[in-house]
């Protein structure tokens, strides 16, 4: 298929054309312009806890190794030997001061420089090791431990790209007594048949929980009572204090916290071992201090999304990873709070098992149903017009932020405008 190029037709005020999901030509361009031309989340500093730490990640389809070198500098290296393109690192994470290609033995420093070539005399005088290091992501920056990369020299600094949305990330991080997050090893991974943007459409969707997660809410009500889990979605979310925000650059927020009552801890579904952890904490620090600390165990009550691939959901980090135009991986990482009581962090880990195992499966089932429905070429349009009727629907403040009802589809319309902007731009990428 050949991608259409009339963006006024493809992305309209109230709807988008199905081809931006289904046409492989768009996907190929997205892997260059979006997952390369924008600031893309790579990993968290706490996953590289000491010098010579590394972690394998992807930037779109590009295989990378994020490293912390002996001087504590972070690098994002292409996991691709300069010789014949074989990957030089196979382990998902660990420590290494160098990487050796298993194909022909070329060896690289963890800062990217080519150290040694096996039987180098076979190249005569034409071998220039200075030009044959591992390619690097041009720009790597970190915001409060969150490491991003871009190949686009024209992108603004990361802090400007995150913009006003970063203040909600601050709230998420500042729940830690020491104001730092720790991303724990291991992850929950789920793969669905469908385009990555289907997941992004759902990122700040306050309209679907009462329907898409109905069985989860009903199970919660029967087992744990009415005031647990996601029961704040049991009525029209627009009649609650919850709201959505849209930010420049496609970022979005579904803020559930205002509708969840004074205590997050009182609403959480019990996790295995809850009683023993709580009893141990109360015994050690007293009831008042224990229950104050336990407010840090559940999530912060927000879905915060940084376009194109980072979502903060509950007390976890979710990364959207495109695998093909019709296949996507969603990876969840549990977080703990630096300086928190060990019982609180243990409960955060147990609570982190909850939604990916019970709620995310609902979402991925719906995503696959959307993908199946999108295969009907005669039904061309995907509607995103909820809330658009309001006279103030598109009004933003002086910082470019909109505040809308919790079920409004403004976050979808917003990210698609950022998507359109980069897709219709001429983007020149560079590697180091």
C-alpha positions as CSV (number, residue, x, y, z in Angstrom):
1,X,0.0,0.0,0.0
2,X,1.1,3.6,-0.6
3,X,0.4,5.9,2.3
4,X,-1.9,8.9,1.7
5,X,-0.3,12.3,2.2
6,X,-3.3,14.6,2.6
7,X,-3.0,15.1,6.4
8,X,-6.1,17.4,6.4
9,X,-8.1,14.3,5.3
10,X,-6.3,11.7,7.4
11,X,-6.5,13.5,10.8
12,X,-9.6,15.6,11.1
13,X,-11.0,17.5,14.1
14,X,-13.3,14.7,15.1
15,X,-12.0,11.6,13.4
16,X,-8.9,9.9,11.9
17,X,-8.6,7.6,8.9
18,X,-8.1,3.9,9.5
19,X,-5.0,3.8,7.3
20,X,-2.8,5.5,9.8
21,X,-3.1,2.3,11.9
22,X,-3.2,-0.3,9.1
23,X,-0.9,1.0,6.3
24,X,2.7,-0.5,6.8
25,X,4.1,2.6,5.0
26,X,3.1,4.8,7.9
27,X,4.7,2.4,10.4
28,X,8.0,2.5,8.6
29,X,8.0,6.2,8.6
30,X,7.0,6.3,12.3
31,X,10.0,4.2,13.2
32,X,12.2,6.9,11.7
33,X,10.5,10.2,12.5
34,X,8.7,9.4,15.8
35,X,10.9,6.7,17.4
36,X,14.0,8.5,16.5
37,X,12.9,12.1,15.8
38,X,11.2,12.7,19.2
39,X,12.5,12.2,22.7
40,X,11.9,8.5,23.3
41,X,12.1,6.9,26.8
42,X,14.9,4.3,27.1
43,X,15.2,3.2,30.7
44,X,15.6,4.4,34.3
45,X,19.0,5.3,35.9
46,X,18.3,2.9,38.7
47,X,18.4,0.0,36.2
48,X,22.0,0.9,35.7
49,X,23.0,1.1,39.4
50,X,26.8,1.2,39.1
51,X,29.6,1.9,36.7
52,X,29.8,-0.6,33.7
53,X,26.1,-1.4,34.1
54,X,24.1,-1.9,30.9
55,X,20.6,-2.7,29.7
56,X,19.4,-3.7,26.2
57,X,16.4,-1.6,25.0
58,X,14.9,-0.5,21.7
59,X,14.2,2.8,20.1
60,X,11.4,1.8,17.8
61,X,13.0,-1.1,16.0
62,X,16.6,0.0,16.6
63,X,18.4,-2.4,19.0
64,X,20.3,-0.3,21.7
65,X,22.5,-0.9,24.7
66,X,22.2,1.8,27.3
67,X,25.4,1.9,29.4
68,X,26.9,3.7,32.3
69,X,30.6,3.9,31.7
70,X,33.5,4.0,34.1
71,X,33.1,7.8,34.4
72,X,29.4,7.5,35.3
73,X,28.3,8.8,31.9
74,X,25.3,7.4,30.1
75,X,25.4,6.3,26.5
76,X,22.9,4.7,24.1
77,X,24.8,2.5,21.7
78,X,23.5,0.8,18.6
79,X,23.6,-2.9,19.4
80,X,25.1,-3.5,15.9
81,X,28.7,-4.5,15.1
82,X,30.3,-2.0,12.6
83,X,31.6,-4.9,10.7
84,X,28.8,-7.2,9.5
85,X,25.9,-5.9,11.6
86,X,25.5,-8.7,14.2
87,X,24.3,-7.7,17.6
88,X,27.2,-7.5,20.1
89,X,25.2,-7.9,23.3
90,X,22.7,-10.7,24.0
91,X,22.1,-10.4,27.8
92,X,19.1,-8.2,28.8
93,X,21.2,-6.4,31.4
94,X,24.3,-6.7,33.6
95,X,27.7,-5.3,33.9
96,X,30.4,-5.2,31.2
97,X,33.3,-2.8,30.4
98,X,33.4,-4.1,26.8
99,X,31.3,-6.0,24.3
100,X,32.7,-8.5,21.8
101,X,30.9,-9.6,18.7
102,X,30.5,-13.3,18.6
103,X,30.7,-13.4,14.7
104,X,34.3,-12.2,14.1
105,X,35.5,-11.0,17.5
106,X,35.5,-7.2,17.1
107,X,35.5,-5.7,20.6
108,X,34.1,-2.4,21.8
109,X,34.3,-0.3,24.9
110,X,31.0,0.3,26.8
111,X,31.3,3.9,25.6
112,X,31.3,2.7,22.0
113,X,34.9,3.0,20.8
114,X,36.3,0.1,18.8
115,X,39.1,-1.5,20.9
116,X,40.3,-4.5,18.9
117,X,39.9,-6.2,15.6
118,X,40.8,-9.9,15.3
119,X,43.7,-10.5,12.9
120,X,43.7,-6.8,12.0
121,X,46.7,-7.3,9.6
122,X,44.2,-8.7,7.1
123,X,42.9,-5.2,6.5
124,X,46.3,-3.7,5.7
125,X,46.4,0.1,6.2
126,X,42.7,0.7,5.3
127,X,41.4,0.0,8.9
128,X,40.5,3.1,10.8
129,X,39.3,2.0,14.2
130,X,38.4,5.6,15.1
131,X,35.6,5.5,12.5
132,X,34.3,2.0,13.3
133,X,32.9,2.3,16.8
134,X,29.4,1.4,17.8
135,X,27.0,4.1,16.5
136,X,25.5,6.2,19.3
137,X,22.2,8.0,19.9
138,X,23.1,11.6,19.3
139,X,21.5,13.0,22.4
140,X,20.8,11.3,25.7
141,X,19.3,13.2,28.6
142,X,17.8,12.3,31.9
143,X,15.0,13.9,33.9
144,X,15.0,12.8,37.6
145,X,16.3,9.3,36.6
146,X,14.2,8.9,33.5
147,X,16.6,8.5,30.5
148,X,15.5,9.6,27.0
149,X,17.2,9.6,23.7
150,X,16.7,11.3,20.3
151,X,18.6,11.3,17.0
152,X,17.1,14.6,16.1
153,X,19.5,17.6,16.6
154,X,16.6,20.0,16.3
155,X,14.6,18.7,19.2
156,X,14.4,21.1,22.2
157,X,16.1,20.1,25.5
158,X,14.3,17.2,27.2
159,X,13.0,19.3,30.1
160,X,11.3,21.6,27.5
161,X,9.9,18.6,25.6
162,X,8.3,17.2,28.8
163,X,6.9,20.7,29.6
164,X,4.1,21.2,32.1
165,X,3.5,17.4,32.2
166,X,6.7,16.9,34.1
167,X,5.1,18.4,37.2
168,X,2.9,15.4,37.5
169,X,5.9,13.2,37.1
170,X,7.4,15.1,40.0
171,X,4.3,14.3,42.1
172,X,4.7,10.6,41.2
173,X,8.4,10.6,42.2
174,X,8.1,12.8,45.2
175,X,5.9,10.2,47.0
176,X,9.3,8.7,47.9
177,X,10.7,9.9,51.2
178,X,14.1,10.4,49.5
179,X,12.5,11.8,46.4
180,X,13.8,9.1,44.2
181,X,12.3,6.1,42.4
182,X,13.8,2.7,42.0
183,X,12.8,0.6,39.1
184,X,12.9,-3.1,40.0
185,X,14.4,-5.9,38.0
186,X,12.1,-8.0,35.9
187,X,9.0,-7.0,34.0
188,X,5.6,-8.0,33.0
189,X,5.3,-8.2,29.2
190,X,2.2,-8.6,27.1
191,X,1.9,-8.7,23.3
192,X,-1.2,-7.9,21.3
193,X,-2.0,-8.0,17.6
194,X,-2.5,-4.4,16.7
195,X,-0.9,-1.1,15.9
196,X,0.9,0.7,18.8
197,X,-1.3,3.8,18.4
198,X,-4.3,1.7,19.5
199,X,-2.7,1.5,23.0
200,X,-1.9,5.2,22.9
201,X,-5.6,5.9,22.1
202,X,-6.4,4.2,25.4
203,X,-3.7,5.9,27.5
204,X,-5.9,8.6,29.0
205,X,-9.3,7.2,28.2
206,X,-11.6,7.6,31.2
207,X,-14.6,6.5,29.1
208,X,-13.8,2.7,28.9
209,X,-13.1,1.4,32.5
210,X,-16.8,0.9,33.5
211,X,-17.2,-1.3,30.4
212,X,-13.8,-2.7,29.5
213,X,-13.0,-3.6,33.1
214,X,-16.5,-4.4,34.3
215,X,-15.7,-8.0,35.3
216,X,-12.7,-6.8,37.3
217,X,-14.8,-4.2,39.2
218,X,-17.6,-6.7,39.8
219,X,-15.1,-9.3,41.2
220,X,-13.6,-6.5,43.4
221,X,-17.1,-5.5,44.7
222,X,-18.1,-9.1,45.5
223,X,-14.8,-10.0,47.2
224,X,-13.8,-6.8,48.8
225,X,-16.7,-4.4,49.1
226,X,-17.9,-1.4,47.1
227,X,-15.1,1.0,48.0
228,X,-12.2,-0.9,46.6
229,X,-10.3,-0.9,43.3
230,X,-11.7,1.1,40.4
231,X,-15.2,1.6,41.7
232,X,-14.8,5.4,41.2
233,X,-15.6,4.5,37.6
234,X,-18.9,2.8,38.5
235,X,-20.8,5.9,37.6
236,X,-20.5,8.5,34.9
237,X,-16.8,9.7,35.3
238,X,-17.8,13.2,34.2
239,X,-19.9,13.6,37.3
240,X,-16.9,13.1,39.5
241,X,-14.0,15.4,40.3
242,X,-11.7,13.4,38.0
243,X,-10.4,15.2,34.9
244,X,-8.1,14.9,31.9
245,X,-5.3,17.3,30.8
246,X,-3.6,17.6,27.4
247,X,-0.2,19.1,27.1
248,X,2.0,20.3,24.2
249,X,4.0,17.6,22.3
250,X,1.2,15.0,22.7
251,X,1.5,14.3,26.4
252,X,-1.7,13.6,28.4
253,X,-3.1,12.9,31.9
254,X,-6.1,11.1,33.2
255,X,-6.2,12.3,36.9
256,X,-8.3,9.8,38.9
257,X,-7.0,11.0,42.3
258,X,-9.6,13.7,42.9
259,X,-12.4,11.1,42.6
260,X,-10.7,8.5,44.9
261,X,-11.4,9.9,48.3
262,X,-9.0,10.9,51.0
263,X,-7.1,7.7,51.3
264,X,-5.5,5.7,48.5
265,X,-4.6,2.8,50.9
266,X,-8.2,2.3,51.9
267,X,-9.2,1.7,48.3
268,X,-6.5,-0.8,47.2
269,X,-7.5,-4.4,46.5
270,X,-5.8,-6.6,49.1
271,X,-2.6,-8.3,47.8
272,X,-1.2,-11.6,49.1
273,X,0.6,-11.0,52.4
274,X,-1.1,-7.6,53.1
275,X,-2.1,-8.4,56.7
276,X,1.4,-9.6,57.7
277,X,3.2,-6.6,56.1
278,X,0.8,-4.2,57.8
279,X,1.0,-5.9,61.2
280,X,4.8,-5.8,61.1
281,X,4.9,-2.1,60.1
282,X,2.4,-1.2,62.8
283,X,4.3,-3.1,65.4
284,X,7.5,-1.4,64.4
285,X,6.5,2.3,64.0
286,X,3.0,2.6,65.5
287,X,-0.4,2.7,63.9
288,X,-0.5,6.4,62.9
289,X,2.9,6.4,61.3
290,X,2.3,3.1,59.6
291,X,-0.9,4.1,57.9
292,X,0.6,7.4,56.8
293,X,3.5,5.4,55.2
294,X,1.1,2.9,53.6
295,X,-0.4,5.7,51.5
296,X,2.8,5.3,49.4
297,X,2.1,1.7,48.5
298,X,-0.7,2.1,45.9
299,X,-0.4,4.1,42.8
300,X,-0.7,7.8,42.7
301,X,-4.1,7.7,41.0
302,X,-3.1,9.0,37.6
303,X,-2.4,7.8,34.1
304,X,0.4,10.1,32.9
305,X,1.6,9.7,29.3
306,X,4.7,11.1,27.6
307,X,4.4,10.7,23.8
308,X,5.5,8.5,22.1
309,X,6.2,5.5,24.5
310,X,6.2,6.2,28.2
311,X,3.1,5.8,30.5
312,X,2.9,6.1,34.3
313,X,0.0,3.9,35.5
314,X,-0.6,3.1,39.2
315,X,2.8,2.7,40.8
316,X,4.4,1.4,37.6
317,X,6.0,2.4,34.4
318,X,4.6,1.1,31.2
319,X,6.6,1.2,27.9
320,X,4.9,0.9,24.5
321,X,7.1,-1.1,22.2
322,X,6.2,-1.4,18.5
323,X,7.2,-4.7,17.0
324,X,5.6,-4.5,13.6
325,X,2.8,-2.4,12.1
326,X,0.3,-5.0,13.5
327,X,2.1,-6.2,16.6
328,X,2.9,-4.3,19.8
329,X,4.5,-5.2,23.2
330,X,3.5,-3.5,26.4
331,X,6.1,-3.8,29.2
332,X,5.3,-3.0,32.8
333,X,8.1,-2.2,35.3
334,X,7.3,-2.1,39.1
335,X,8.8,0.8,41.1
336,X,9.7,1.2,44.7
337,X,10.3,4.3,46.8
338,X,13.8,5.2,48.0
339,X,13.7,5.7,51.7
340,X,10.4,4.0,52.3
341,X,9.8,1.3,54.9
342,X,10.6,-2.2,53.6
343,X,7.0,-3.3,54.2
344,X,5.7,-0.4,52.0
345,X,8.0,-1.3,49.2
346,X,7.1,-5.0,49.5
347,X,3.4,-4.1,49.2
348,X,4.2,-1.9,46.2
349,X,5.6,-4.9,44.5
350,X,2.6,-7.1,45.3
351,X,0.2,-4.4,44.2
352,X,2.1,-4.1,41.0
353,X,1.1,-7.6,40.2
354,X,-2.6,-6.7,40.3
355,X,-3.5,-4.6,37.2
356,X,-1.2,-6.1,34.6
357,X,-2.6,-9.6,35.4
358,X,-6.3,-8.6,35.8
359,X,-6.9,-5.3,34.0
360,X,-4.3,-5.2,31.2
361,X,-5.6,-8.4,29.8
362,X,-9.0,-6.7,29.4
363,X,-7.3,-3.8,27.5
364,X,-5.3,-6.0,25.2
365,X,-8.4,-8.1,24.3
366,X,-10.1,-4.8,23.3
367,X,-7.0,-3.7,21.4
368,X,-7.1,-6.8,19.3
369,X,-10.8,-6.4,18.7
370,X,-10.1,-2.8,17.5
371,X,-7.4,-4.2,15.2
372,X,-9.7,-6.8,13.7
373,X,-12.4,-4.1,13.1
374,X,-9.9,-1.9,11.4
375,X,-9.4,-4.5,8.7
376,X,-12.7,-3.5,7.1
377,X,-11.5,-1.0,4.4
378,X,-15.0,0.2,3.6
379,X,-15.4,1.5,7.2
380,X,-12.8,4.3,6.9
381,X,-13.1,6.4,10.1
382,X,-12.2,6.1,13.8
383,X,-14.2,8.6,15.8
384,X,-12.6,10.8,18.5
385,X,-15.2,13.4,19.0
386,X,-16.4,12.9,22.6
387,X,-16.5,16.3,24.3
388,X,-15.8,18.2,21.2
389,X,-19.3,19.7,21.2
390,X,-18.5,21.9,24.2
391,X,-17.8,25.5,23.4
392,X,-14.6,25.5,25.4
393,X,-13.4,22.1,24.2
394,X,-10.3,23.3,22.5
395,X,-9.5,26.2,24.8
396,X,-6.0,26.0,26.4
397,X,-4.2,28.1,29.0
398,X,-1.2,30.3,28.3
399,X,1.1,27.2,28.6
400,X,-0.8,25.2,26.0
401,X,-2.6,23.0,28.6
402,X,-6.3,22.0,28.3
403,X,-8.4,20.6,31.2
404,X,-11.4,18.6,30.2
405,X,-13.9,16.0,31.5
406,X,-12.6,12.6,32.5
407,X,-14.2,10.8,29.6
408,X,-13.3,13.4,27.0
409,X,-11.3,12.2,23.9
410,X,-9.2,15.4,23.9
411,X,-6.0,13.4,24.9
412,X,-6.4,11.3,21.7
413,X,-7.0,14.3,19.5
414,X,-4.0,16.0,21.2
415,X,-1.4,13.3,20.6
416,X,-2.6,12.9,17.0
417,X,-1.8,16.5,16.4
418,X,1.7,16.0,17.7
419,X,1.9,12.8,15.6
420,X,0.8,14.7,12.5
421,X,3.3,17.6,13.1
422,X,6.3,15.3,13.1
423,X,5.0,13.0,10.3
424,X,4.5,15.9,7.9
425,X,7.9,17.5,8.8
426,X,11.2,17.0,7.1
427,X,13.3,15.4,9.8
428,X,17.1,14.9,9.6
429,X,18.5,12.4,12.0
430,X,22.1,12.0,13.0
431,X,24.2,9.5,14.9
432,X,27.4,10.0,16.8
